[in-house]
Amino acid sequence: MLLLLLFAFATPNNLSSGSSISLDQFAQYVRQEAVDKVSVRGGQDVVITLKSGATVTYYKERETNLFDALKTYGVTDDNFDSFTFEERPGDNTTGVLFQLIVAIVPTLLIFWVLWRMMRSVRTGQDQALSFGRSRARVTRDMERPQVTFADVAGCEEAKEELKEVVEFLKEPEKFIRLGARIPKGVLMVGPPGTGKTLMARAVAGEAGVPFFSISGSEFVEMFVGVGASRVRDLFERAKAEAPAIIFVDEIDAVGRHRGAGLGGGHDEREQTLNQILVEMDGFETGTNVIVCAATNRPDILDPALLRPGRFDRKVIMDNPDIKGRQEILKVHSKGKPLAPDADVEALARMTVGFSGADLENLINEAAILTARRNKKAIGMSELSESMDRVTMGPERKSRVISEKNKLQIAYHEGGHAVLHHLLTHSNPVTKVTIVPRGRAGGYVQSRPDEEEFLQTKEFFEDTITAALGGRAAEEIVFNQFTTGASSDLEQVTYWARAMVTRYGMSDTLGPRTFGTNNGAVFLGRELGEQRDYSEQAAVEIDSEVRRILQNAYGRAKTLLTDNRDKLDTLVRILLDRETLDRPTFEDVMNGKIDAEGLPTLPNTATNGNTAAAS
């Protein structure tokens, strides 16, 4: 566009103030003495001003004499005296500019095209050369995260291990003086959501050294040799700024056991792993670079990666205990207004098995729920509701349930709750509800008062019996089974089989295990169980599992039949209140709350007639 504008302005301006005329017409004007003034510009453009005020233009050849040309058309010297004549020999700058542009612009265009071509070739070469460069993000002093070890709660032992690594880098002389060797690598192991990446950010915030972070999947590409090249480049950059820390998240993406691939043992991923092994503990020593890595699948990592000299330390980051959960809840509730009834300690006891990410999500959901209810502070009701949302999903208040199905759900959940109360070794009930939530029509929450890391045979037997309480209540009351017990049957079958095949809790089969998990690790998870027992043992296992389940189901039916009055009372109160917390439920079971004044149960429940299945 710019070139077009220059071309337009640089083109000789042929004075578009009037129309163009021929020499014959010009001579006719002169003979008639109608011309007032004649101006010649640049020796070629003749501007003729008529006495009428109009302006016309005549273009003559540059070498032609104007007066001689007019005389050839009968103009005399007397006619020349009738008008004023002037000549401007230097008034041709626009024409010169046009000629310069015509000569220069094409040359500039050719040079510009050549420059663009050379630049594109150079960019392609740079991209090809940079393809093997590491894509790690480096964090230095000015960009250091604000997360510190004080922001990480629930894993004190892991913090101590990593604090020592940071101290190694800050004061190496303290350890070298005693002959101690700085660890080459620290592997953080734990299930998802336990804070492995958060701990790495805390290390970056605490350490006063450059921190290189990268994901394991960023090493591997479809081109052979790229992963190994990126590993070399990453360690070269870290060594140049040593002391430094390299953090590799999800290292199982490149650190899996070698020789387990589908196409043989020498694929791109294994070349990348080999380069990591060499960089961590090869012939070069004293690099002063520590490698931190995180994974939730330590079982599939290559043994060469886990030996001393590479990953010297393995930091276990498991789900927090009650003290850790309490600390995590305090960290995530900091800066959020809590109501006086918000008991963090009680919430920590209720969240057995929650990871740090689950607890953070719980507090966030409670804050959102508080804002939705237009409250100024987060109360215990919001915290309890958010816990149910995290574990079971949101309430489905719009779900339409018939009275018959509602009665079936109440007896099903009531059967679970009553057995949990009656059985000695099962967990106490913390909540029972018949409000649909997620995919469940109702549910019973049962959590231990104290965390137990070892389980007994009696615990499994009572837990299986309580889990079969819903199906037993359906058979006792309605003389019919529904699909509501499908998940219960899956759980009790798994527990009973684990008792026999994994924990040696069968008197018939004795103290041994059956089957080993030895699947294809390159798929990331075991395909199944490898049988190391005979067909006769398999028959005995099935028989023992069946015996455990039948005995538990018989116990469930007997206990519910003997305590039918408690079951009916609980169902009537559930139909009225829909949800009962632990104190209310225990008062119902202990007879402190009765169903007096509440509607009686339908005949289908009291007479044992058949009810429609849900």
C-alpha positions as CSV (number, residue, x, y, z in Angstrom):
1,M,0.0,0.0,0.0
2,L,2.9,2.4,0.9
3,L,4.5,1.7,-2.5
4,L,1.3,2.4,-4.3
5,L,0.9,5.8,-2.5
6,L,4.5,6.8,-3.3
7,F,3.9,5.8,-7.0
8,A,0.8,7.9,-7.2
9,F,2.3,11.0,-5.6
10,A,5.6,10.7,-7.6
11,T,3.9,10.4,-11.0
12,P,4.4,13.6,-12.9
13,N,1.5,15.9,-12.1
14,N,0.2,17.0,-15.4
15,L,-1.8,19.9,-13.9
16,S,-5.3,18.6,-13.9
17,S,-6.7,22.1,-13.5
18,G,-8.0,22.1,-17.0
19,S,-8.5,20.0,-20.1
20,S,-5.8,19.2,-22.6
21,I,-5.8,20.8,-26.0
22,S,-3.9,20.3,-29.3
23,L,-1.4,22.8,-30.9
24,D,-4.0,23.7,-33.5
25,Q,-6.5,24.7,-30.8
26,F,-3.8,26.6,-29.0
27,A,-2.9,28.6,-32.1
28,Q,-6.6,29.3,-32.7
29,Y,-6.9,30.8,-29.2
30,V,-3.8,33.0,-29.9
31,R,-5.1,34.2,-33.3
32,Q,-8.4,35.2,-31.6
33,E,-6.4,37.0,-28.9
34,A,-8.3,35.0,-26.2
35,V,-5.1,34.1,-24.3
36,D,-4.2,36.1,-21.2
37,K,-1.1,34.2,-20.0
38,V,1.1,31.3,-21.1
39,S,3.4,29.4,-18.6
40,V,5.9,26.8,-19.6
41,R,7.0,24.4,-16.8
42,G,10.0,22.2,-17.2
43,G,10.2,22.9,-20.9
44,Q,7.2,20.6,-21.6
45,D,4.0,21.5,-19.8
46,V,2.3,24.6,-21.2
47,V,-0.4,26.0,-19.0
48,I,-2.7,28.4,-20.9
49,T,-4.8,30.9,-19.0
50,L,-7.6,32.3,-21.1
51,K,-9.1,35.8,-20.6
52,S,-12.3,34.1,-19.6
53,G,-10.5,32.7,-16.6
54,A,-10.4,29.1,-17.8
55,T,-7.2,27.1,-17.8
56,V,-6.2,24.6,-20.4
57,T,-3.0,22.6,-20.9
58,Y,-0.9,21.7,-23.9
59,Y,2.0,19.2,-23.9
60,K,4.8,19.9,-26.3
61,E,8.0,18.0,-27.1
62,R,10.8,19.1,-24.8
63,E,13.1,20.3,-27.7
64,T,10.3,22.0,-29.7
65,N,10.3,25.8,-29.8
66,L,6.8,27.0,-28.9
67,F,6.7,30.2,-31.0
68,D,8.0,28.5,-34.1
69,A,5.4,25.8,-33.7
70,L,2.6,28.3,-33.4
71,K,3.8,30.2,-36.5
72,T,3.3,27.1,-38.6
73,Y,-0.4,27.5,-37.7
74,G,-0.7,31.1,-38.9
75,V,0.2,33.0,-35.7
76,T,2.0,36.3,-36.2
77,D,4.3,38.3,-34.0
78,D,1.5,40.7,-33.3
79,N,-0.6,37.9,-31.9
80,F,2.3,37.1,-29.4
81,D,2.0,40.6,-28.0
82,S,-1.6,39.9,-26.8
83,F,-0.6,37.6,-23.9
84,T,2.0,37.4,-21.2
85,F,4.6,34.6,-21.4
86,E,6.8,33.0,-18.7
87,E,9.0,30.0,-18.5
88,R,10.2,27.8,-15.5
89,P,12.9,25.6,-16.7
90,G,13.6,23.9,-13.2
91,D,10.0,22.9,-12.3
92,N,10.2,19.2,-13.0
93,T,11.0,17.7,-9.5
94,T,8.1,15.3,-9.5
95,G,9.1,13.8,-12.7
96,V,12.6,13.3,-11.4
97,L,11.3,11.6,-8.2
98,F,9.1,9.4,-10.3
99,Q,12.1,8.2,-12.3
100,L,14.1,7.6,-9.2
101,I,11.3,5.5,-7.6
102,V,10.9,3.5,-10.8
103,A,14.6,2.8,-10.8
104,I,15.0,2.0,-7.0
105,V,11.8,0.4,-5.9
106,P,12.1,-2.8,-8.0
107,T,15.6,-3.2,-6.7
108,L,14.4,-2.8,-3.1
109,L,11.7,-5.3,-3.6
110,I,14.1,-7.9,-4.9
111,F,16.4,-7.4,-1.9
112,W,13.4,-7.6,0.5
113,V,12.2,-10.9,-1.0
114,L,15.8,-12.4,-0.8
115,W,16.1,-11.3,2.8
116,R,12.8,-12.9,3.7
117,M,13.8,-16.1,2.1
118,M,17.2,-16.2,3.9
119,R,15.4,-15.4,7.2
120,S,12.9,-18.2,6.8
121,V,15.7,-20.7,6.1
122,R,17.7,-19.5,9.1
123,T,14.6,-19.7,11.3
124,G,14.0,-23.3,10.1
125,Q,17.6,-24.2,10.9
126,D,17.3,-22.6,14.4
127,Q,14.1,-24.6,15.1
128,A,15.7,-27.8,14.0
129,L,18.7,-27.1,16.2
130,S,16.6,-26.0,19.2
131,F,14.3,-29.1,18.9
132,G,16.8,-31.1,21.1
133,R,17.1,-28.3,23.7
134,S,15.6,-28.7,27.1
135,R,12.3,-27.0,27.7
136,A,12.8,-26.8,31.5
137,R,11.6,-23.7,33.3
138,V,14.3,-22.1,35.4
139,T,13.5,-20.2,38.6
140,R,16.0,-17.8,40.0
141,D,16.0,-15.3,42.8
142,M,13.7,-12.7,41.3
143,E,11.2,-15.3,40.1
144,R,11.3,-17.6,43.1
145,P,7.9,-18.9,44.2
146,Q,6.5,-17.5,47.5
147,V,5.7,-21.0,48.7
148,T,7.9,-22.2,51.6
149,F,8.0,-25.2,53.9
150,A,5.6,-23.3,56.3
151,D,2.9,-23.6,53.6
152,V,3.2,-27.4,53.4
153,A,1.5,-29.3,56.2
154,G,0.8,-32.9,57.0
155,C,4.1,-34.4,56.0
156,E,6.7,-33.4,58.6
157,E,9.1,-36.3,57.9
158,A,9.2,-35.5,54.2
159,K,9.9,-31.8,55.0
160,E,12.8,-32.8,57.2
161,E,14.3,-34.8,54.4
162,L,14.0,-32.0,51.9
163,K,15.1,-29.4,54.4
164,E,18.4,-31.3,54.7
165,V,18.8,-31.3,50.9
166,V,18.4,-27.5,50.9
167,E,20.9,-27.2,53.7
168,F,23.3,-29.3,51.6
169,L,23.2,-26.7,48.9
170,K,23.3,-23.7,51.2
171,E,26.1,-24.9,53.5
172,P,28.0,-27.8,51.7
173,E,31.2,-27.2,53.8
174,K,29.4,-28.4,56.9
175,F,28.9,-31.8,55.4
176,I,32.0,-32.1,53.2
177,R,34.2,-31.4,56.3
178,L,32.9,-34.7,57.8
179,G,33.3,-36.6,54.6
180,A,29.6,-36.7,53.8
181,R,28.5,-37.0,50.2
182,I,25.8,-34.7,48.9
183,P,22.9,-36.9,47.7
184,K,22.4,-37.1,43.9
185,G,18.7,-37.5,43.9
186,V,15.5,-37.4,46.0
187,L,12.4,-39.3,44.8
188,M,9.1,-38.2,46.3
189,V,6.6,-41.1,46.2
190,G,2.9,-41.0,47.1
191,P,-0.6,-41.3,45.8
192,P,-2.1,-38.4,43.8
193,G,-3.0,-35.3,45.7
194,T,-0.6,-35.7,48.6
195,G,1.4,-32.6,47.8
196,K,4.5,-33.8,45.9
197,T,4.5,-30.9,43.4
198,L,3.7,-28.5,46.2
199,M,6.7,-29.8,48.1
200,A,8.8,-29.2,45.1
201,R,7.6,-25.6,44.9
202,A,8.5,-25.2,48.5
203,V,12.0,-26.4,47.8
204,A,12.3,-23.9,45.0
205,G,11.1,-21.2,47.4
206,E,13.5,-22.2,50.2
207,A,16.7,-23.0,48.2
208,G,18.8,-20.1,47.2
209,V,20.0,-21.8,44.0
210,P,18.6,-22.0,40.4
211,F,15.6,-24.4,40.2
212,F,15.0,-26.2,36.9
213,S,11.5,-27.8,36.6
214,I,10.2,-30.1,33.8
215,S,7.7,-32.9,33.3
216,G,8.8,-36.3,32.4
217,S,6.6,-36.3,29.3
218,E,8.5,-33.3,27.9
219,F,11.6,-35.3,27.2
220,V,10.0,-37.8,24.8
221,E,9.1,-36.9,21.2
222,M,8.4,-38.9,18.1
223,F,11.9,-38.2,16.7
224,V,14.7,-40.6,17.8
225,G,17.4,-39.0,20.0
226,V,15.4,-35.9,20.9
227,G,14.8,-37.0,24.5
228,A,18.4,-37.9,25.2
229,S,19.5,-34.6,23.7
230,R,17.1,-32.6,25.9
231,V,18.4,-34.5,29.0
232,R,22.0,-33.6,28.1
233,D,21.0,-29.9,27.5
234,L,19.1,-29.8,30.8
235,F,22.1,-31.1,32.8
236,E,24.5,-28.9,31.0
237,R,22.5,-25.8,31.8
238,A,22.2,-26.9,35.5
239,K,25.9,-27.6,35.8
240,A,26.7,-24.2,34.3
241,E,24.7,-22.6,37.2
242,A,25.7,-25.1,39.9
243,P,24.8,-25.5,42.7
244,A,21.3,-26.1,41.3
245,I,18.2,-28.3,41.6
246,I,16.4,-30.2,38.8
247,F,12.8,-31.2,39.5
248,V,11.3,-33.9,37.2
249,D,7.5,-34.3,37.7
250,E,5.9,-37.6,36.8
251,I,9.3,-39.3,36.2
252,D,7.6,-42.6,35.4
253,A,6.9,-41.2,31.9
254,V,10.6,-41.8,31.1
255,G,11.8,-43.9,34.0
256,R,9.9,-47.1,33.4
257,H,11.5,-50.5,33.5
258,R,13.6,-51.1,30.4
259,G,13.0,-54.1,28.2
260,A,9.3,-54.1,28.7
261,G,8.3,-52.2,25.5
262,L,6.3,-53.8,22.7
263,G,8.9,-53.1,20.0
264,G,11.9,-54.4,21.8
265,G,14.2,-52.9,24.4
266,H,15.8,-50.0,22.5
267,D,13.2,-47.4,21.9
268,E,13.3,-43.6,22.2
269,R,12.1,-43.7,25.9
270,E,14.8,-46.1,26.9
271,Q,17.5,-43.9,25.2
272,T,16.2,-41.0,27.3
273,L,16.3,-43.1,30.5
274,N,19.8,-44.2,29.7
275,Q,21.0,-40.6,29.3
276,I,19.3,-39.7,32.7
277,L,21.2,-42.6,34.3
278,V,24.5,-41.4,32.9
279,E,24.0,-37.8,33.9
280,M,23.0,-38.7,37.4
281,D,25.9,-41.0,38.1
282,G,28.4,-41.4,35.3
283,F,32.1,-40.8,35.0
284,E,31.7,-37.1,35.8
285,T,31.6,-36.4,39.5
286,G,31.3,-33.3,41.7
287,T,28.6,-31.6,39.6
288,N,26.8,-30.3,42.7
289,V,23.4,-30.7,41.0
290,I,20.6,-32.5,42.9
291,V,17.7,-34.1,41.1
292,C,14.3,-34.2,42.7
293,A,11.6,-36.3,41.1
294,A,7.9,-37.2,41.9
295,T,5.8,-40.2,40.9
296,N,2.8,-42.1,42.1
297,R,4.0,-45.3,40.4
298,P,7.4,-46.3,42.0
299,D,6.7,-50.0,41.3
300,I,7.3,-49.5,37.5
301,L,10.5,-47.5,37.7
302,D,13.8,-49.0,36.5
303,P,15.9,-50.5,39.3
304,A,19.0,-48.7,38.0
305,L,17.2,-45.4,38.6
306,L,16.5,-46.3,42.2
307,R,19.9,-47.5,43.3
308,P,22.1,-45.5,45.7
309,G,24.2,-42.9,43.8
310,R,21.2,-41.9,41.7
311,F,18.1,-41.5,43.8
312,D,19.7,-41.9,47.2
313,R,16.6,-40.9,49.1
314,K,13.0,-42.0,48.8
315,V,10.6,-39.6,50.5
316,I,7.2,-41.2,51.2
317,M,4.3,-38.8,51.0
318,D,1.2,-40.7,52.0
319,N,-2.3,-39.5,52.9
320,P,-2.1,-37.5,56.1
321,D,-3.1,-38.8,59.5
322,I,-5.5,-36.9,61.8
323,K,-2.8,-34.5,63.0
324,G,-1.7,-33.9,59.4
325,R,-5.2,-33.3,58.2
326,Q,-5.8,-30.8,61.0
327,E,-2.7,-28.9,60.0
328,I,-3.6,-29.0,56.3
329,L,-7.1,-27.7,57.1
330,K,-5.6,-24.9,59.1
331,V,-3.3,-23.9,56.2
332,H,-6.2,-23.9,53.7
333,S,-8.6,-22.1,56.0
334,K,-6.1,-19.3,56.7
335,G,-7.6,-16.1,55.4
336,K,-11.1,-17.5,55.2
337,P,-13.7,-16.4,57.8
338,L,-14.8,-19.4,60.0
339,A,-17.9,-19.4,62.1
340,P,-17.6,-20.2,65.8
341,D,-19.1,-23.6,65.3
342,A,-16.5,-24.6,62.6
343,D,-14.5,-27.3,64.4
344,V,-11.4,-28.1,62.4
345,E,-10.4,-30.9,64.7
346,A,-13.8,-32.6,64.4
347,L,-13.6,-32.2,60.6
348,A,-10.1,-33.8,60.6
349,R,-11.6,-36.8,62.4
350,M,-14.4,-37.1,59.8
351,T,-12.1,-37.0,56.8
352,V,-10.2,-40.3,57.2
353,G,-8.4,-41.2,53.9
354,F,-8.6,-37.7,52.5
355,S,-5.5,-36.4,50.7
356,G,-4.2,-32.9,50.9
357,A,-5.8,-32.0,47.6
358,D,-9.1,-33.4,48.8
359,L,-9.0,-31.3,51.9
360,E,-8.1,-28.1,49.9
361,N,-11.1,-28.9,47.7
362,L,-13.3,-29.4,50.7
363,I,-12.5,-26.0,52.1
364,N,-12.9,-24.3,48.7
365,E,-16.3,-26.0,48.2
366,A,-17.4,-24.9,51.7
367,A,-16.4,-21.3,50.9
368,I,-18.4,-21.4,47.6
369,L,-21.4,-22.9,49.4
370,T,-21.2,-20.2,52.0
371,A,-21.2,-17.5,49.4
372,R,-24.2,-19.2,47.7
373,R,-26.1,-19.1,51.0
374,N,-25.2,-15.4,51.4
375,K,-23.4,-16.0,54.7
376,K,-20.5,-14.0,56.1
377,A,-18.6,-17.0,57.7
378,I,-18.0,-20.7,56.9
379,G,-19.9,-22.8,59.4
380,M,-19.8,-26.5,60.3
381,S,-22.9,-27.2,58.2
382,E,-21.2,-25.9,55.1
383,L,-18.0,-27.9,55.9
384,S,-20.1,-31.1,56.4
385,E,-22.1,-30.4,53.2
386,S,-18.9,-29.8,51.2
387,M,-17.4,-33.1,52.5
388,D,-20.4,-34.9,51.2
389,R,-20.1,-33.1,47.8
390,V,-16.4,-34.1,47.6
391,T,-17.1,-37.8,48.4
392,M,-20.5,-38.5,46.9
393,G,-21.3,-35.6,44.6
394,P,-24.0,-32.8,44.8
395,E,-27.5,-33.4,46.2
396,R,-30.1,-34.3,43.5
397,K,-33.0,-32.5,45.0
398,S,-34.9,-32.4,41.7
399,R,-34.8,-36.2,41.4
400,V,-38.4,-37.5,41.6
401,I,-38.6,-40.7,43.7
402,S,-41.9,-42.6,44.2
403,E,-43.0,-43.3,47.8
404,K,-42.5,-47.0,47.2
405,N,-38.9,-46.6,46.1
406,K,-38.2,-44.1,48.9
407,L,-39.4,-46.7,51.4
408,Q,-37.1,-49.3,49.9
409,I,-34.1,-46.9,50.0
410,A,-34.9,-46.1,53.7
411,Y,-35.0,-49.8,54.7
412,H,-31.8,-50.4,52.7
413,E,-29.8,-47.7,54.3
414,G,-31.5,-48.4,57.7
415,G,-30.3,-52.0,57.4
416,H,-26.7,-50.8,57.0
417,A,-26.9,-48.3,59.8
418,V,-28.5,-50.7,62.4
419,L,-25.8,-53.4,61.8
420,H,-23.0,-50.9,62.0
421,H,-24.4,-49.9,65.4
422,L,-24.9,-53.5,66.6
423,L,-21.6,-55.0,65.4
424,T,-18.7,-54.5,67.8
425,H,-15.8,-54.4,65.3
426,S,-17.4,-52.2,62.5
427,N,-16.9,-48.5,62.2
428,P,-19.5,-46.3,63.9
429,V,-22.1,-44.4,61.9
430,T,-21.4,-40.7,61.4
431,K,-24.3,-40.0,59.0
432,V,-27.3,-41.7,57.4
433,T,-29.4,-40.1,54.7
434,I,-32.0,-41.0,52.1
435,V,-31.4,-37.9,50.1
436,P,-30.0,-38.8,46.6
437,R,-26.5,-37.6,46.0
438,G,-24.4,-38.3,42.9
439,R,-25.4,-41.8,41.6
440,A,-26.6,-43.0,45.1
441,G,-30.2,-43.0,46.2
442,G,-28.9,-42.7,49.8
443,Y,-25.9,-43.7,51.8
444,V,-24.5,-44.4,55.3
445,Q,-21.2,-42.9,56.4
446,S,-19.2,-44.9,58.9
447,R,-15.7,-43.8,60.0
448,P,-13.5,-45.0,62.8
449,D,-13.0,-42.8,65.9
450,E,-9.2,-43.5,65.7
451,E,-7.1,-44.3,62.7
452,E,-6.1,-47.9,62.5
453,F,-3.3,-49.1,60.3
454,L,-3.8,-52.8,61.0
455,Q,-7.1,-54.6,60.5
456,T,-8.3,-57.8,62.1
457,K,-10.2,-60.8,60.8
458,E,-13.2,-59.7,63.0
459,F,-13.2,-56.3,61.5
460,F,-13.5,-57.7,58.0
461,E,-16.3,-60.1,59.1
462,D,-18.3,-57.3,60.8
463,T,-17.7,-54.9,57.9
464,I,-18.9,-57.5,55.3
465,T,-22.0,-58.2,57.5
466,A,-22.9,-54.5,57.8
467,A,-22.4,-54.1,54.0
468,L,-24.9,-56.9,53.4
469,G,-27.4,-55.3,55.7
470,G,-29.1,-53.4,52.9
471,R,-29.8,-56.5,50.9
472,A,-30.9,-58.4,54.1
473,A,-33.3,-55.7,55.0
474,E,-34.9,-55.8,51.6
475,E,-35.4,-59.5,51.8
476,I,-36.8,-59.4,55.3
477,V,-39.2,-56.4,54.7
478,F,-40.2,-56.8,51.1
479,N,-39.3,-60.4,50.4
480,Q,-37.5,-59.2,47.2
481,F,-34.1,-57.9,46.1
482,T,-33.3,-54.7,44.2
483,T,-30.4,-53.5,42.2
484,G,-29.5,-51.1,45.1
485,A,-27.1,-53.7,46.6
486,S,-24.9,-54.1,43.5
487,S,-22.0,-51.9,44.8
488,D,-22.3,-53.6,48.2
489,L,-21.9,-57.0,46.6
490,E,-18.8,-55.9,44.7
491,Q,-17.2,-54.6,47.9
492,V,-17.9,-57.6,50.0
493,T,-16.7,-60.0,47.3
494,Y,-13.4,-58.1,47.1
495,W,-13.0,-58.1,50.9
496,A,-13.8,-61.8,51.3
497,R,-11.5,-62.8,48.5
498,A,-8.7,-60.6,49.9
499,M,-9.2,-62.3,53.3
500,V,-8.5,-65.6,51.6
501,T,-5.9,-64.9,49.0
502,R,-4.0,-62.0,50.4
503,Y,-4.3,-61.9,54.2
504,G,-4.3,-65.6,55.0
505,M,-7.5,-65.3,57.2
506,S,-9.0,-68.6,56.1
507,D,-8.8,-71.5,58.5
508,T,-9.4,-74.0,55.6
509,L,-6.6,-72.7,53.3
510,G,-4.2,-71.7,55.9
511,P,-1.6,-68.8,56.1
512,R,-0.5,-68.3,52.5
513,T,-1.2,-66.0,49.6
514,F,-2.7,-67.0,46.2
515,G,-1.7,-65.3,43.0
516,T,0.8,-62.7,42.1
517,N,0.4,-59.4,40.2
518,N,3.0,-59.7,37.5
519,G,1.4,-57.9,34.6
520,A,3.0,-56.0,31.8
521,V,4.4,-52.9,33.4
522,F,4.8,-51.0,30.2
523,L,1.1,-50.4,30.1
524,G,1.3,-48.6,33.4
525,R,-0.9,-51.1,35.3
526,E,-1.1,-54.8,35.8
527,L,-3.2,-56.7,33.4
528,G,-4.3,-59.3,36.0
529,E,-3.4,-61.9,38.5
530,Q,-0.9,-64.6,37.6
531,R,-2.1,-67.9,39.1
532,D,0.4,-69.8,41.1
533,Y,-2.0,-72.4,42.5
534,S,-3.8,-75.4,41.2
535,E,-7.4,-75.8,39.9
536,Q,-8.2,-77.6,43.1
537,A,-7.0,-74.6,45.2
538,A,-9.1,-72.3,43.0
539,V,-12.2,-74.4,43.8
540,E,-11.3,-74.2,47.5
541,I,-10.8,-70.4,47.3
542,D,-14.2,-70.0,45.7
543,S,-15.8,-72.2,48.3
544,E,-14.2,-70.3,51.1
545,V,-15.2,-66.9,49.7
546,R,-18.8,-68.3,49.4
547,R,-18.7,-69.5,53.0
548,I,-17.6,-66.2,54.3
549,L,-20.3,-64.3,52.4
550,Q,-23.1,-66.7,53.3
551,N,-22.2,-66.6,57.0
552,A,-22.1,-62.8,57.0
553,Y,-25.4,-62.7,55.2
554,G,-27.0,-65.1,57.7
555,R,-25.7,-63.0,60.6
556,A,-27.1,-59.8,58.9
557,K,-30.6,-61.4,58.5
558,T,-30.6,-62.7,62.1
559,L,-29.6,-59.4,63.7
560,L,-32.1,-57.4,61.7
561,T,-34.9,-59.8,62.4
562,D,-34.1,-59.7,66.1
563,N,-33.9,-55.9,66.0
564,R,-36.8,-55.2,63.7
565,D,-38.4,-52.6,66.0
566,K,-35.2,-50.5,65.9
567,L,-35.1,-50.8,62.1
568,D,-38.7,-49.7,61.7
569,T,-38.3,-46.8,64.1
570,L,-35.2,-45.7,62.3
571,V,-37.0,-45.9,58.9
572,R,-39.9,-43.9,60.2
573,I,-37.6,-41.1,61.4
574,L,-35.6,-41.2,58.2
575,L,-38.7,-40.8,56.1
576,D,-39.6,-37.7,58.2
577,R,-36.1,-36.1,58.6
578,E,-34.3,-37.6,55.6
579,T,-30.8,-37.1,57.2
580,L,-29.5,-38.0,60.6
581,D,-26.1,-37.1,62.1
582,R,-24.2,-39.3,64.5
583,P,-25.7,-38.0,67.8
584,T,-29.3,-38.2,66.5
585,F,-28.7,-41.7,65.1
586,E,-27.3,-42.9,68.4
587,D,-30.2,-41.4,70.3
588,V,-32.6,-43.3,68.0
589,M,-30.7,-46.6,68.5
590,N,-30.6,-46.1,72.3
591,G,-34.3,-45.3,72.5
592,K,-33.9,-41.7,73.4
593,I,-35.8,-40.6,70.3
594,D,-38.9,-42.6,69.2
595,A,-41.2,-42.4,66.2
596,E,-44.3,-41.4,68.2
597,G,-46.5,-39.0,66.3
598,L,-44.9,-39.9,62.9
599,P,-46.8,-41.6,60.1
600,T,-47.0,-45.3,60.3
601,L,-45.2,-47.5,57.7
602,P,-47.2,-48.7,54.6
603,N,-48.6,-52.2,54.6
604,T,-45.9,-53.3,52.1
605,A,-43.3,-52.7,54.8
606,T,-45.1,-54.0,57.9
607,N,-46.8,-57.1,56.4
608,G,-43.8,-58.3,54.4
609,N,-45.7,-58.1,51.1
610,T,-43.9,-57.8,47.8
611,A,-42.8,-54.3,46.7
612,A,-41.7,-53.1,43.3
613,A,-38.0,-53.1,42.7
614,S,-36.2,-49.9,42.1
